Amino acid sequence: MLGRLTYRMTGQTSVLPLPAKPFSRLSKRIAAWFDKPVVKNAQRTGWIILIGFLLGRAVILMHLLPFAVPFLAVILHWQKSKAKWALLSLWVGASTISISFAAYAIGATVGYLILHRIVTAIRPQSNLIPMTVFMTVAAVRFSVLSIQEGVSGYAAMVAAVEAGLALVVTLIFFQSIPILFERKNKMSLRHEEIVSIVIFLASVMTGTVGWLIYNLSVEFIIARYLVLMFAFVGGAAIGSTVGVVIGLILSLANVANLFHMSLLAFSGLLGGLLKEGKKVGVCLGLLIGTGLMGMYGDNQSAMSISLLESSVAIAIFLVTPNRWIEHLARYIPGTAEHSLEQQQYLRKIRDLTAGKVEQFSRLFNTLSNSFSEVESANKGKETGKDVDIFLSKVTEKTCQTCMKKHQCWTRKFSETYNLMERTMHEVELNKDVYDRRLMADLHSHCIKNDKVIRAVKDEIGQLHANKQLRRQINESRRLVADQLRGVSRVMEDFAKDIQREQKTHELQEDQISEALKQAGVLVEQVEVYSLDNGSVDIEMIISHNDYNEGEKVIAPLLSHILKETVVVKHTEKASLAGGAERLVFGSAKQYVLTTGASQTAKGGKWVSGDSYSTMELGAGKYALAISDGMGNGRRAHLESNDTIELLQNILRSGIEETVAIKSINSVLALRSEEEMFSTLDLAMIDMQDASAKFLKVGSIPSFLKRGRQVKMIESGNLPIGMITDVEVDVVNEQLKSGDLLIMMSDGIFDGPVNIENKEVWMKRVINEMKTNDPQEVADLLMERVIREGGGIHDDMTVLVARVDHHLPKWATIPVSFEEKAFV
């Protein structure tokens, strides 16, 4: 064969696998050389020329050349400017084999260019490149065989086989070449893409068949080097797969190489299994595989040559820059580098999202400040401006036609202005001028004093209207500023939550697993997401939970380890088959709330105008709310229900309670021109320290029972929707374990019509109750009010809640191990 080359070396010594450190300096020099700008610019063209040359020499089944036309087709479609280099390199590569192969390569490539132009002219938008390659290769091969041996079925069969191989190779090259040459931010490669890349590399390597360096086969050295790379990066599965694919391609090029498929596959498997030993372990796997497979040979000389070829591949692998290996590992699923790349990508997306949220937060905060600044800036100017406008209108009606105008407003300006201002304030305060001194001064100074007083009286109403309108505008600005500030805070907290890194708790997971193992609980998996005080989040999978081991054993163990009460939050089946269960553990609240409610509509009807809700909010807070719509029936129910739904959605979004109520008020006040309003009684209880906030808007008092004492909680605010700016008084109370909180609508409070002092009567009724069960208290109070009132004269709703310390059902179980990791 013309392409067979032989190179001499000064000596022949076997190379043993060495650590990567002695080659680190050489690796850095190689990587630095490839990073030079001039080298980078010429890399792509150089690689295309080299690959084209080798694919032009790649012959399989002794006389088939199925790689030349597919490579030209892909390069012509992918990067047309490089097609001429690919074409020339293919011709040169084929000419190194024989003249007949060179003639075939030239004829096939030129035939493809002609047929491709014809097909493109007919169907410009369709992608018929694989079929064009198939027709070109089939036609050229059949023509060559027909000229050499005559037309026969054998010629047609060989042409069909080569054309089919070219079709498949074209599809593989279309998938692999862009991945290798284009720098894309691709997170991972599918297994099909990995196999396509390996087939492409093996096809290129087929062009080195017959090359010898001091009796060492170049194709075997490259094949073993590729197996080392993929086994080190992807493990046993990838290494063995690459070995099988490369061995198969080499056996197609030369049937005598079929034995090397087993060697490469076994070496890839061993190298992948020993990858924990770093490069040395992978190299040792190749040497062991080479030695074991070499024993099947006929003589020891073949085994020595094979060991030398493996040693050369190992030497090349050891000097390969680590950066190249890490770059390859980023695209292989399951590797640490791939996981790190994914984490970096997700972290980048997270940071971008958090940055956008922070920008919106700053935008809303800036808008809020702008509204506040406008209000504060106009506060001092409005009074003087109103006075000037008011006096100008008065003088326009009186002084403008007076003959003494010049004397009053030019010579005695200050005296006239002060006198008019005193008159305005007197009329504004008393609706008329009753000050005798002012009347005397005005009579002595102005000849039209009666007309001036009438004009002031006429304009004072307009002044009040302007002040009221300006006050409403300022109140609206203040409300918008508060709402924007609340949204800004919510978005700022959301951005912080996005940027919060998930901490790794591998040591704690191991300690929890060991403690549970000592307690006799079989745990398949433990994942710790958070160990912060009050927000513990642990998930684990246990083999079975038939006797409620999660609540009886695991939760008490975790409570002792973490020094706080941990309970089972959620359980579910881990799989459809078997008894494994997934348990979610979390921090228990310091206090628990038990609620009860009773409600009835006016006259015993179905629809009540009252609405109530008990909702658990984030950050360990619990809310109880009652809303009473104006009137009775369905319309009042819709009004109160809308108030409760708005309150739930706004509070769950994280906006402050007072801002939430003001927002609801503005929505209900502006959405309809009819006089529809509703009351709101809201209690916010912190389940960690039992502190409570009471926000009452037009609602009646609530009552707090502690032992034998009953305390009334009240505040005076107008109902929601009645006025534009609603004032929200917040009453703070510290609750204790055993306290009963009774909230009610006006139908309960005003139900006993014959009772004069309703507050005292309600305290006495609540104090006389012998039960502390919330539902029983609600039912008894409803029944007592109906009996005392002689019927149901209004919608009635009572909501009762009892605060208790959280008492775990099971005591903690002590464990004996070092707990420093949990401090």
C-alpha positions in Angstrom: 0.0 0.0 0.0 1.4 3.4 -1.0 0.3 5.1 2.2 2.3 2.8 4.5 4.9 4.9 6.3 7.7 3.8 8.6 9.5 6.1 11.1 12.6 5.2 13.2 13.2 5.9 16.9 16.6 6.0 18.6 15.6 3.3 21.1 12.9 0.9 22.2 11.9 1.0 25.8 8.6 0.3 27.5 6.8 3.2 29.2 5.2 2.7 32.5 2.2 4.8 33.7 3.5 7.8 35.7 1.6 10.4 37.7 0.3 13.5 36.0 2.5 15.9 38.0 5.8 15.3 36.1 4.0 16.2 32.9 2.1 19.3 34.2 4.7 21.7 32.9 4.6 20.2 29.5 0.8 20.2 29.6 0.7 23.9 30.4 3.1 24.7 27.5 0.9 22.7 25.1 -2.2 24.4 26.3 -0.6 27.9 26.1 0.6 27.2 22.6 -2.9 26.3 21.5 -4.3 29.5 23.1 -2.3 31.8 20.9 -4.5 34.0 18.6 -2.7 33.0 15.5 -3.0 29.3 16.3 -6.6 29.7 17.1 -7.5 31.4 13.8 -5.8 28.6 11.8 -7.1 25.7 14.0 -10.4 25.2 12.3 -9.0 25.2 8.7 -6.1 23.1 9.8 -8.4 20.5 11.4 -10.7 20.4 8.4 -7.6 19.8 6.1 -6.3 17.0 8.4 -9.7 15.3 8.8 -10.3 15.5 5.1 -6.9 14.0 4.4 -7.5 11.1 6.7 -11.1 10.5 5.6 -9.8 10.5 2.0 -7.6 7.6 3.0 -10.3 5.8 5.1 -11.0 2.5 3.3 -13.3 -0.2 4.6 -14.1 -3.7 3.4 -10.9 -3.5 1.3 -12.1 -1.2 -1.5 -15.0 0.9 -0.3 -14.6 4.7 0.3 -17.8 5.8 2.0 -16.5 8.8 4.0 -15.3 11.2 1.4 -18.6 12.4 -0.2 -20.4 12.7 3.2 -17.6 14.8 4.6 -17.7 17.2 1.6 -21.5 17.4 1.8 -21.5 18.3 5.5 -18.7 20.9 5.2 -20.4 22.4 2.1 -23.7 22.8 4.0 -22.1 23.7 7.4 -19.4 26.2 6.3 -19.2 26.7 2.6 -16.1 28.8 2.7 -14.1 25.8 4.0 -15.4 23.4 1.3 -12.5 23.9 -1.1 -10.0 22.9 1.6 -12.1 19.8 2.4 -12.3 18.9 -1.3 -8.5 19.3 -1.9 -7.6 17.4 1.3 -9.9 14.5 0.3 -8.2 14.3 -3.1 -4.8 14.3 -1.6 -5.7 11.7 1.0 -7.1 9.4 -1.7 -4.1 9.8 -3.9 -1.8 8.5 -1.2 -3.5 5.1 -1.5 -3.6 4.6 -5.2 -4.4 6.3 -8.5 -7.7 4.4 -8.8 -8.8 5.5 -5.4 -7.8 9.1 -6.3 -9.8 8.9 -9.5 -12.8 7.5 -7.7 -12.7 10.3 -5.0 -12.4 13.0 -7.7 -15.3 11.5 -9.7 -17.5 11.0 -6.7 -17.0 14.5 -5.2 -17.3 16.3 -8.5 -20.5 14.3 -9.2 -21.9 15.3 -5.9 -21.2 19.0 -6.5 -23.0 18.8 -9.9 -26.0 16.8 -8.5 -26.2 19.0 -5.4 -26.5 22.1 -7.6 -29.2 20.5 -9.7 -31.2 19.4 -6.7 -30.8 22.8 -5.0 -32.0 24.6 -8.2 -35.1 22.4 -8.3 -35.9 22.2 -4.6 -34.1 25.1 -2.9 -35.9 24.9 0.4 -35.8 21.1 1.0 -32.9 19.3 2.8 -32.1 16.4 0.4 -28.4 16.2 1.1 -28.4 12.6 2.5 -30.4 11.4 -0.6 -28.1 13.3 -2.9 -25.1 11.6 -1.3 -26.8 8.2 -1.7 -27.5 8.7 -5.4 -24.1 10.1 -6.1 -22.2 7.3 -4.4 -24.4 4.6 -5.9 -24.1 6.0 -9.4 -20.3 6.5 -9.3 -19.6 3.1 -7.7 -21.9 1.2 -10.1 -20.3 3.0 -13.0 -16.7 2.2 -11.9 -17.5 -1.5 -11.3 -19.4 -1.8 -14.5 -16.4 -0.4 -16.5 -14.0 -2.7 -14.6 -16.0 -5.9 -14.5 -19.1 -5.3 -16.5 -22.7 -4.8 -15.5 -23.7 -7.4 -12.9 -25.8 -7.9 -9.8 -22.7 -7.9 -7.7 -21.8 -4.4 -8.9 -25.4 -3.2 -8.0 -25.2 -4.8 -4.6 -21.7 -3.3 -3.8 -23.0 0.1 -5.0 -26.1 -0.1 -2.8 -24.0 -1.1 0.3 -21.6 1.7 -0.1 -24.3 4.2 -0.8 -26.2 3.0 2.2 -23.1 3.4 4.4 -22.6 6.9 2.9 -26.2 7.8 3.8 -25.8 6.7 7.4 -22.3 8.4 7.7 -23.8 11.6 6.4 -26.4 11.6 9.1 -23.8 10.9 11.7 -21.5 13.6 10.4 -24.3 16.1 10.4 -24.8 15.5 14.1 -21.1 15.2 15.2 -19.1 17.8 13.2 -21.1 20.9 14.4 -20.7 19.7 18.0 -16.9 19.3 17.7 -16.2 22.6 15.8 -18.8 25.0 17.1 -18.5 26.5 20.7 -22.0 26.3 22.0 -23.2 26.7 25.5 -24.6 23.2 25.4 -25.1 21.7 28.8 -24.8 18.0 28.0 -24.6 15.5 25.2 -27.2 12.8 24.7 -25.9 9.2 24.4 -26.7 9.2 20.7 -24.6 12.3 20.2 -21.7 10.7 22.1 -21.9 7.6 20.0 -22.0 9.8 16.8 -18.9 11.6 17.9 -17.0 8.4 18.6 -18.0 7.0 15.2 -16.8 10.1 13.6 -13.4 9.9 15.4 -13.1 6.2 14.6 -13.8 7.0 10.9 -11.1 9.6 10.9 -8.8 7.2 12.7 -9.4 4.7 9.9 -7.3 6.9 7.7 -4.2 6.0 9.7 -4.6 2.3 9.0 -1.2 0.9 7.9 0.8 3.7 9.5 3.7 2.4 11.6 6.1 4.1 13.9 8.9 1.6 14.6 6.5 -1.4 14.1 3.8 0.3 16.3 0.4 0.8 14.7 -0.7 4.4 14.8 -4.4 3.5 14.7 -4.1 1.2 17.7 -2.3 3.9 19.7 -5.0 6.5 18.8 -7.8 4.0 19.6 -6.4 3.2 23.0 -5.8 6.9 23.7 -9.5 7.6 23.0 -10.6 4.7 25.2 -8.4 6.1 28.0 -9.9 9.6 27.6 -13.5 8.5 27.6 -13.0 5.9 30.4 -11.4 8.5 32.6 -14.1 11.0 31.9 -17.3 8.9 31.7 -16.5 5.7 33.6 -17.0 2.1 32.8 -20.2 2.4 30.7 -18.8 5.1 28.4 -15.3 3.5 28.2 -16.6 0.1 27.2 -19.1 1.7 24.7 -16.3 3.7 23.0 -14.1 0.6 22.9 -16.8 -1.5 21.1 -17.6 1.3 18.6 -13.9 2.0 17.8 -13.1 -1.7 17.5 -16.0 -2.2 15.2 -14.9 0.5 12.8 -11.3 -0.8 12.8 -12.6 -4.3 12.0 -14.5 -2.9 9.0 -11.3 -1.3 7.8 -9.3 -4.6 8.3 -10.9 -7.9 9.3 -7.7 -8.8 11.1 -8.4 -6.1 13.6 -11.6 -7.8 14.9 -9.7 -9.1 17.9 -8.9 -5.6 19.1 -12.7 -4.9 19.7 -12.5 -7.2 22.7 -9.3 -5.6 23.9 -10.6 -2.0 23.6 -14.0 -2.8 25.2 -12.4 -4.7 28.1 -9.7 -2.0 28.6 -12.4 0.7 28.6 -14.4 -1.3 31.2 -11.4 -1.8 33.5 -10.2 1.8 33.1 -13.7 3.1 34.0 -13.9 0.9 37.0 -10.5 2.1 38.2 -11.1 5.8 37.5 -11.2 6.5 41.2 -7.4 6.0 41.1 -7.2 9.1 38.8 -5.1 8.8 35.6 -2.9 6.1 37.1 -5.9 3.9 37.7 -7.2 4.3 34.2 -3.8 3.6 32.7 -3.4 0.5 34.9 -6.8 -0.8 33.6 -5.5 -0.4 30.0 -2.3 -2.3 30.8 -4.2 -5.1 32.6 -6.6 -5.4 29.6 -3.8 -5.4 27.1 -1.9 -8.1 29.1 -5.0 -10.4 29.6 -6.1 -10.1 26.0 -2.5 -10.5 24.7 -2.4 -14.0 26.2 -4.9 -15.1 23.5 -2.2 -14.3 20.9 -0.1 -17.0 19.1 3.3 -15.6 20.2 4.8 -13.3 22.8 6.1 -10.8 20.3 2.6 -9.7 19.4 1.9 -9.2 23.1 5.1 -7.1 23.6 4.1 -4.9 20.6 0.6 -4.5 22.0 2.1 -3.5 25.4 4.3 -0.9 23.7 1.4 0.5 21.8 -0.6 0.8 25.1 2.4 2.4 26.8 2.7 5.1 24.0 -1.1 5.8 24.4 -0.6 6.1 28.1 2.3 8.5 27.7 0.2 10.7 25.4 -2.7 10.5 27.8 -0.5 11.6 30.7 0.7 14.7 28.9 -2.8 15.7 27.8 -3.7 19.0 29.5 -6.2 18.7 32.3 -8.1 21.6 30.9 -8.9 19.6 27.7 -10.1 16.6 29.8 -12.3 18.9 32.0 -13.7 20.5 28.9 -14.7 17.1 27.5 -16.1 16.1 30.9 -18.5 19.0 30.9 -20.5 17.4 28.1 -20.7 13.9 29.5 -23.7 13.4 31.7 -22.9 12.0 35.2 -19.5 13.6 35.6 -18.6 16.0 38.3 -17.6 18.6 35.7 -21.0 18.2 34.0 -22.8 18.7 37.3 -20.6 21.7 38.1 -21.4 23.2 34.6 -25.1 22.7 35.2 -24.9 24.3 38.6 -23.0 27.3 37.1 -25.6 27.6 34.4 -28.4 27.5 36.9 -26.6 29.9 39.2 -26.2 32.3 36.3 -29.9 32.1 35.4 -30.7 32.5 39.1 -28.5 35.5 39.5 -30.0 37.1 36.3 -33.5 36.5 37.6 -32.6 37.9 41.0 -31.0 40.9 39.4 -34.2 41.6 37.4 -36.3 41.3 40.5 -33.9 43.6 42.4 -34.2 46.1 39.5 -38.0 46.1 39.8 -37.7 46.4 43.6 -35.5 49.5 43.2 -37.9 50.8 40.6 -40.9 50.5 42.8 -39.0 52.0 45.8 -37.9 54.9 43.6 -41.5 55.5 42.5 -42.7 55.3 46.1 -40.1 57.9 47.2 -41.0 60.2 44.3 -44.7 60.2 45.5 -43.6 60.9 49.0 -41.2 63.7 48.0 -44.0 65.3 45.9 -46.3 65.3 48.9 -43.8 66.7 51.3 -42.6 69.3 48.8 -46.2 70.6 48.1 -47.2 70.5 51.8 -45.7 73.9 52.6 -46.6 75.6 49.3 -50.3 74.7 49.1 -51.4 76.9 52.0 -49.9 80.1 50.6 -50.9 79.3 47.1 -54.6 78.7 48.2 -54.7 82.1 50.0 -53.3 83.9 47.0 -55.8 82.3 44.6 -58.6 82.9 47.0 -57.8 86.6 47.5 -57.3 87.1 43.7 -60.8 85.9 43.1 -62.2 88.1 45.8 -60.4 91.2 44.6 -61.5 90.4 41.0 -65.1 90.7 42.1 -64.7 93.7 44.4 -61.5 95.8 44.0 -61.2 95.5 40.3 -64.0 98.1 39.7 -63.2 100.2 42.8 -61.8 103.7 42.3 -59.5 103.3 45.3 -57.9 100.2 43.9 -54.6 101.9 43.3 -54.4 103.4 46.8 -55.2 100.2 48.6 -53.1 97.7 46.6 -50.2 100.0 45.8 -49.6 102.3 48.7 -51.1 100.1 51.4 -50.5 96.6 50.0 -49.4 94.9 53.2 -52.3 96.4 55.3 -54.9 95.5 52.6 -53.5 91.9 52.2 -53.5 91.3 56.0 -57.0 92.7 56.3 -58.3 90.5 53.5 -56.6 87.4 55.0 -58.1 88.1 58.4 -61.5 88.3 56.8 -61.0 85.0 55.0 -60.0 83.2 58.2 -62.9 84.7 60.2 -65.5 83.6 57.5 -63.8 80.2 57.3 -64.0 79.7 61.0 -67.4 81.3 61.9 -69.3 81.4 58.5 -69.5 85.2 58.9 -67.6 88.2 60.3 -68.4 88.6 64.0 -65.2 90.2 65.2 -66.0 93.9 65.9 -62.5 95.1 65.6 -62.2 93.4 62.3 -65.4 95.0 61.2 -64.2 98.4 62.3 -60.8 98.1 60.5 -62.5 96.8 57.4 -65.1 99.7 57.5 -62.4 102.3 57.9 -60.1 100.8 55.3 -62.6 99.8 52.5 -65.5 101.7 51.1 -67.0 98.3 49.8 -66.7 96.3 53.0 -70.1 94.7 52.7 -69.4 93.6 49.1 -66.0 92.2 50.2 -67.6 90.1 53.0 -70.2 88.7 50.6 -67.5 87.8 48.0 -65.5 86.1 50.7 -68.6 84.1 51.8 -69.2 83.1 48.2 -65.6 81.9 47.5 -65.1 80.1 50.8 -67.0 77.1 49.7 -64.8 76.7 46.6 -61.7 77.0 48.8 -63.0 74.2 51.0 -63.7 72.1 47.9 -60.2 72.7 46.6 -58.7 71.7 49.9 -60.7 68.6 50.1 -59.8 67.6 46.6 -56.1 68.2 47.3 -56.3 66.3 50.5 -57.8 63.3 48.6 -55.0 63.6 46.0 -52.4 63.6 48.8 -54.1 60.6 50.4 -54.1 58.8 47.1 -50.4 59.5 46.7 -49.7 58.3 50.1 -51.6 55.1 49.5 -49.8 54.5 46.2 -46.5 55.2 47.8 -47.3 52.7 50.6 -48.4 50.1 48.1 -45.3 50.6 45.9 -43.1 50.4 49.0 -44.8 47.1 50.1 -44.3 45.6 46.6 -40.7 46.7 46.7 -40.1 44.9 50.0 -41.8 41.8 48.8 -39.7 41.7 45.6 -36.5 42.4 47.6 -37.2 39.5 49.9 -38.0 37.3 46.9 -34.6 38.3 45.3 -32.9 37.3 48.5 -34.7 34.0 48.6 -33.6 33.3 45.0 -30.0 34.1 45.7 -29.9 32.0 48.9 -27.5 29.1 48.3 -28.5 25.6 49.3 -25.9 24.5 51.9 -24.5 21.0 51.7 -24.9 18.9 54.8 -23.1 15.7 53.9 -21.7 15.3 57.4 -25.0 15.8 59.1 -26.7 13.4 56.7 -24.1 10.7 57.5 -24.6 11.3 61.3 -28.4 11.1 61.0 -28.1 7.9 59.0 -25.7 6.4 61.6 -28.0 7.4 64.5 -31.0 5.9 62.8 -29.1 2.7 62.0 -28.1 2.4 65.7 -31.8 2.8 66.6 -32.7 -0.1 64.2 -34.4 2.0 61.5 -33.3 1.2 58.0 -32.9 4.4 56.0 -32.3 4.3 52.3 -31.7 8.0 51.7 -31.3 11.2 53.8 -31.4 14.7 52.3 -30.9 17.7 54.5 -32.1 21.0 52.9 -32.1 23.3 55.9 -31.0 23.2 59.6 -31.9 26.7 60.5 -33.7 27.2 63.8 -37.4 27.2 63.3 -37.2 26.1 59.6 -35.7 22.6 59.6 -36.3 20.8 56.3 -35.2 17.1 56.1 -36.4 14.5 53.6 -35.6 10.8 53.9 -36.7 7.5 52.4 -37.1 4.5 54.8 -37.7 0.9 53.8 -41.1 0.7 55.6 -43.3 2.8 57.9 -45.8 0.1 59.0 -45.7 1.0 62.7 -45.4 4.8 62.1 -41.7 4.7 62.9 -41.3 8.2 61.3 -43.4 9.8 64.0 -42.5 7.5 66.9 -38.7 7.1 66.4 -37.2 9.2 63.7 -38.8 12.6 64.7 -37.8 12.2 68.4 -34.2 11.3 67.3 -34.1 14.4 65.1 -35.6 16.5 67.9 -32.7 15.5 70.2 -30.0 16.0 67.6 -31.3 19.4 66.5 -32.3 20.7 69.9 -35.8 21.6 68.7 -39.1 19.8 68.2 -39.2 18.1 64.8 -42.4 16.5 63.4 -43.5 14.7 60.3 -44.9 17.2 57.8 -45.7 14.8 54.9 -45.6 11.2 54.0 -46.0 9.5 50.6 -45.0 6.2 48.9 -41.5 6.3 47.5 -42.3 3.9 44.7 -45.2 2.0 43.3 -43.6 -1.3 44.2 -42.5 -2.2 47.7 -43.2 -0.5 51.0 -40.6 2.3 51.0 -42.0 5.7 52.0 -40.7 9.2 51.7 -41.0 11.3 54.8 -40.6 15.1 55.1 -39.6 16.4 58.5 -39.9 20.0 59.6 -39.8 22.3 62.7 -42.9 22.3 64.9 -44.3 25.6 65.9 -44.0 26.7 69.5 -47.8 27.2 69.7 -50.8 25.6 68.0 -54.2 27.1 67.3 -57.5 25.3 67.5 -60.4 27.1 65.9 -64.2 26.8 65.8 -66.8 28.8 64.0 -70.6 29.2 63.9 -72.6 31.2 61.4 -76.2 31.8 60.5 -78.1 34.1 58.1 -80.8 36.6 58.9 -84.1 34.9 59.3 -82.6 31.4 59.0 -81.9 31.9 55.2 -79.2 30.1 53.3 -76.9 33.0 52.3 -75.3 35.1 54.9 -73.9 38.5 54.4 -70.9 37.7 56.7 -67.8 35.9 55.5 -64.9 34.5 57.6 -61.6 32.7 57.0 -58.8 31.1 58.9 -55.6 31.0 56.9 -52.0 29.9 57.6 -49.5 32.3 56.2 -45.8 32.0 55.6 -43.2 32.7 58.3 -45.2 30.9 60.9 -48.2 33.3 61.1 -51.9 32.5 61.3 -54.7 34.9 60.4 -58.3 34.9 61.4 -60.7 37.3 59.7 -64.4 38.2 59.7 -66.0 40.6 57.2 -69.6 41.9 57.3 -71.0 43.2 54.1 -73.6 46.1 54.1 -77.1 44.7 54.5 -78.1 41.1 54.0 -78.4 38.4 51.4 -76.3 37.6 48.3 -75.1 41.1 47.5 -73.7 41.6 51.0 -72.2 38.1 50.9 -70.4 39.0 47.6 -69.1 42.2 49.1 -67.7 40.5 52.3 -66.4 37.5 50.4 -64.5 39.7 48.0 -62.9 41.5 51.0 -61.8 38.2 52.5 -60.4 36.8 49.2 -58.5 40.0 48.5 -57.1 39.9 52.0 -56.0 36.3 51.7 -54.2 36.9 48.4 -52.5 40.1 49.5 -51.4 38.7 52.9 -50.0 35.5 51.3 -48.0 37.7 48.9 -46.0 39.0 51.9 -47.4 42.6 51.9 -47.7 44.3 55.4 -51.2 44.1 57.0 -51.9 47.8 57.1 -50.9 48.3 53.5 -53.1 45.3 52.6 -56.2 46.7 54.3 -55.6 50.1 52.7 -55.2 48.5 49.3 -58.5 46.5 49.8 -60.2 49.7 50.8 -59.1 51.6 47.7 -60.2 48.7 45.4 -63.6 48.4 47.0 -64.1 52.2 47.1 -63.2 52.8 43.5 -64.7 49.7 41.7 -68.4 50.8 42.1 -70.2 54.1 42.4 -72.9 52.6 44.7 -72.6 52.9 48.5 -71.3 49.4 49.2 -69.0 48.8 52.1 -67.9 46.1 54.5 -66.3 45.7 57.9 -63.1 43.8 58.5 -61.9 42.2 61.8 -58.4 40.7 61.4 -56.2 39.0 63.9 -52.6 38.0 63.0 -51.0 35.5 65.4 -47.3 34.6 65.4 -47.1 30.9 66.2 -43.5 31.1 67.5 -44.1 33.6 70.3 -47.9 33.9 70.4 -47.8 37.7 69.8 -51.0 39.0 68.1 -52.0 42.0 66.1 -55.6 43.1 65.9 -56.7 45.3 62.9 -60.3 46.4 63.1 -61.9 48.4 60.3 -65.5 49.3 61.2 -65.8 46.1 63.2 -67.1 45.5 66.7 -64.9 44.5 69.7 -63.3 41.1 70.1 -62.9 39.4 73.5 -59.9 37.6 75.0 -60.6 35.1 77.8 -57.7 34.2 80.0 -58.7 32.1 83.0 -61.6 33.9 84.8 -60.7 37.2 83.1 -62.3 38.6 79.9 -60.7 41.5 78.1 -62.3 43.5 75.3 -60.2 44.5 72.3 -61.6 47.4 70.3 -60.7 50.3 68.0 -62.7 52.9 66.1 -62.3 52.8 62.4 -64.8 53.4 59.6 -65.8 50.4 57.4 -63.8 49.5 54.3 -65.0 51.3 51.1 -66.8 54.1 52.9 -64.1 56.7 52.6 -61.0 56.9 50.4 -58.4 57.0 53.1 -59.1 54.5 55.9 -57.2 54.7 59.1 -56.0 51.4 60.5 -55.4 51.2 64.2 -53.2 48.3 65.2 -53.7 46.8 68.7 -50.9 44.5 69.9 -51.5 41.8 72.5 -49.3 39.1 73.9 -51.3 35.8 74.1 -50.6 32.9 76.4 -51.2 29.2 76.3 -54.9 28.5 77.1 -56.2 31.9 75.9 -59.5 32.0 74.1 -60.0 34.6 71.4 -63.6 35.3 70.4 -64.3 37.4 67.3 -67.8 38.2 66.1 -69.9 40.2 63.7 -72.4 42.9 64.8 -75.3 40.4 64.5 -73.9 38.6 67.6 -72.9 41.7 69.5 -76.1 43.6 68.9 -78.4 40.5 68.9 -79.8 40.9 72.5 -81.9 44.0 71.8 -83.1 44.3 75.4 -79.6 44.5 76.9 -78.4 48.0 77.5 -74.7 47.5 78.3 -73.8 44.9 75.7 -70.1 44.9 76.5 -70.7 43.9 80.2 -73.3 41.3 79.2 -71.0 39.7 76.6 -68.1 39.5 79.1 -70.4 37.9 81.6 -71.7 35.3 79.1 -68.2 34.4 78.0 -66.9 34.2 81.6 -69.7 31.9 82.6 -68.9 29.3 79.9 -67.4 26.1 81.5 -65.9 24.7 78.3 -62.7 25.9 76.5 -63.3 23.9 73.3 -63.5 26.6 70.5 -66.3 24.9 68.6 -68.4 24.4 71.7 -67.9 28.1 72.8 -68.9 29.3 69.3 -72.1 27.1 69.3 -73.1 28.0 72.9 -72.6 31.8 72.2 -74.6 31.6 69.0 -77.4 29.7 70.9 -77.4 32.2 73.8 -77.6 35.3 71.6 -80.5 33.8 69.5 -82.5 32.9 72.7 -81.8 36.3 74.3 -82.7 38.2 71.1 -85.8 36.2 70.4 -84.8 35.2 66.9 -82.2 35.8 64.1 -82.6 39.5 63.3 -79.3 39.8 61.4 -76.5 37.8 59.9 -74.5 36.2 62.8 -70.9 34.9 62.8 -68.7 34.0 65.7 -65.1 32.8 65.3 -63.3 31.3 68.3 -59.6 30.3 68.6 -57.6 28.7 71.4 -53.9 29.1 71.8 -51.9 26.2 73.2 -48.3 25.2 73.6 -47.2 22.6 71.1 -46.7 19.4 73.1 -44.9 16.7 71.0 -46.7 13.4 71.1 -43.4 11.5 71.7 -40.5 12.3 73.9 -37.1 12.8 72.4 -34.7 9.9 72.1 -31.1 10.6 73.0 -28.3 9.4 70.7 -24.6 9.1 71.5 -22.4 10.7 68.8 -20.4 13.9 68.3 -22.9 16.7 67.6 -20.5 19.5 66.7 -21.7 19.5 63.1 -25.1 20.6 64.3 -23.9 23.5 66.4 
